[in-house]
Amino acid sequence: MAVGCLVAFPAVLILVFFVEGIRVIRHEGVKPSNLLSILFSVLLYGYLAIWPTVGNLQKNTPGTCV
């Protein structure tokens, strides 16, 4: 159960920041300071989901010595 919570925490954190960012934008309007929550959630998703894939692609390129 602890491992499940540990794995689910980043996904829940990203979802909460994104939903709260949308809520702030609806309530206060589109301003750069109101977009920070959504920007953080998108960057966190990119760091956790896309960055490891890019790192693996870089390791598997031909001509690299490991």
N, C-alpha and C positions, 0 to 999 in steps of 0.2 A: 504494500500500500504506500509506503514511503517513497519507493522508487517511482511509482505511478504519479504521485504528487510532484516529485522532482522533475519528471519529464513533462508533465502538463503545465507547470508553472510558467514557462516562457510563452507558451501559446495563449494562455489566459491573460498574461500581462500585455501581450501585443493586442489582443482583442479589446481589453478594457481601455487601453490608451487610444485605440482607434475610435471606439464608440464614444468615449468621453470627448474626443476631439471633434467629432461630428456634432455632438450635443452643444458644445461651446460655440461652434460656428453657427449653428441654427439660432442660438440665443443671442449672441453678441455680434455676429457678422464676420465677414472674411477680412482678417487683418493678419499681418505676418506673425504677431505674437500669439494669435489664436490657432495658427497652423503648426505650432511647435509640437503639440501632442501627436498629431497625425504624422508629422515628419519623423518623430522619434519612433513611432510604431513601425513605419515603413523601413527605416534604417535598421532597426532591431531585427525585423524579419529578414532583411537582406543579409545581415551579419550572421544570423543563425541558420538560414536555409540556403542562401546562394553562395556565400563565401567558402564553405567547405567544398562545394562542388568545383569552384574555380581553383581552389588549392589542389584538388585531386587531378584536375585536367593539366595543371602546370607540372605536376610530378610525372605524369605519363607521357610527356612529350618526347619524341625521339631525339637522341643525341645528348641526353642528360646523363651524367655519371652520378650514381648514388652509392 
